[in-house]
Amino acid sequence: MNWLSKQNFLEQKDFVNYHYELGVIFRAFLEKQYEVNLLDLPTAEVLEKIQHLPIASLLSEKMITWMKTADLVKFAKYEPTYSFHEEAFQEVKQFLTQFLSEESSITSE
């Protein structure tokens, strides 16, 4: 997440690469945690697989919307509001933080 925040994707209006990289961060994290292939799957299949993981309850409606909208940005040249991009970053960051927080509370019990 730190790496992505230091890139100039948003300033350069390179929204395709911004959401691609954000998606890679999110999917790679889940792949590592659950040993499930997500990087090479379409979003619909990723969402299907996630529903069967223990973290499904952590996935907010905003996260699901981000994943679907990011596909439109990447493949259909959709241009959402600028705040969408920043909110997507915060949603992924919040998800990862919440996951790691809950994971550490489980292992400390």
N, C-alpha and C positions, 0 to 999 in steps of 0.2 A: 504494500500500500504506500509505503514511503517513496519507493521508486516512482510509482505512477504520479504521486502528487508533485514530484520534482520535474516531471516532463512538461513540455509546452503544448501538449495536444489541444487543450481547450483554447489557449491563446492563439494557436494557429488554426483554430476551427477544424481540427482533424478529429472529428467526432467518431468516425469509423474506427480508427486505431485506438482511441480512448476507450471505447466500449469493448473492443476486442480484448485489449489488455486487462480491463477490469473483469471481464468474463473469464479470462485465463486465470487470473488470481483466484477468483471465486471457485471455479471448477477444479483447479489444481489443488486447492486447499481441501476440498471435499474428497478428491481422489486419494490424497495422502491419508486422510483420516479414516476413510472407509474402504480403501482398496477397491474402488469401483471406477470403471472407465466413463469419464464424462467429457473430456476435452474434445473428442472427435464426434460427439453426438449433436444432432440438432436440438434446439431449445426444448421442443415438445418432449423429446425423449429424456432430456436431462430432468425436466420437471416431473416426468413420470417416475424416474428412478429415485429422485429426491423424496417423493411421497412415501417411499418404502424404507427410508432411512430414519433413524431415531431423531434426527434434527428437523423433521417435517414441521413440528410445532413452532420452531424458531423462524420459519420462513414467513415473513410478513406478506401481505397483499402487495405492498409497495415493491418488495423484492421480485415477486412474480411479474408485476407490471413492468419493472425495469428490464427483466430478461426478455420479455416479449417485445417491448419497445426498442431495446437495443438491436434486436434482429431487424426491425424496420429501418433503424439508422444505418446498419451495416449493409443491408441488402436492397432496400427500397429508397435510399437517399432521403429518408424522412428526417426533418429537422425540428425536433421538439424545442421547447424554450430552453434558454441557457441554464436556468435553475434546475432543469431535469438532470443535466449532467452532474452537477454538484450534489444533488440529492441522491443520485444513484451511487456516487462514491461514498457518501455518508451511510447509506443503507447497507452497502456491502461491509464497510468498516464496522458498523454497529453489529451486524450479524456475526462477523468474525470475533469481535470482542465479546459478545454475549456467549457465543459457543465456547470460547476459551475460558471464560469465567465459570460457566456451568460445568465444563469438563474438569477444571481444577477443584471445584467444590465437591464433585463426585469422587475424585481420587483422594481427596483429603479426609473423607469420611471413613 
